[in-house]
C-alpha cells in the first residue's frame, strides 16, 4: 500500500467516525429536545390550570367581599337600632319608676325629687297611678 492510500483510508475512517459521533450527538439532542418539549407542554397546561384556579379564587373572594360588606351594613343598622332602643328605654325609665313609686303611694314632691319629673308630670302620675292620695308638696 502506498502512503497516499493509507492517508486516504485514515481520513475516510476519521470522517466516518466523525459522522457517527455527530449522528449520535444529534440523536441525543433530538431526545433531549423531545423531553423538553413534553416538559414545556406539561408546564403550559399547569399554568393554564393554575390560571383557572386563580380566576375562580378571585371571583370567590369578590363574592366574599360583597358578603362581608352586606354583613357590615347589617351590623351597622343593628347597632343603630340598639342605640335607639337604649335611648328610648333610658327615656322611659323615669316614668316607669315614677309610675311604680306613685302606685306604692309616693307623693308629688317625692316624684319630682327622685325621678326628675316636673311638678305637672308628677301630679299626672299621682292622679293616674296613685292610691287616691294627693300630696301638695
Secondary structure as UniProt FT lines:
FT   HELIX           3..103
FT   TURN            104..105
FT   HELIX           108..115
FT   HELIX           119..129
//
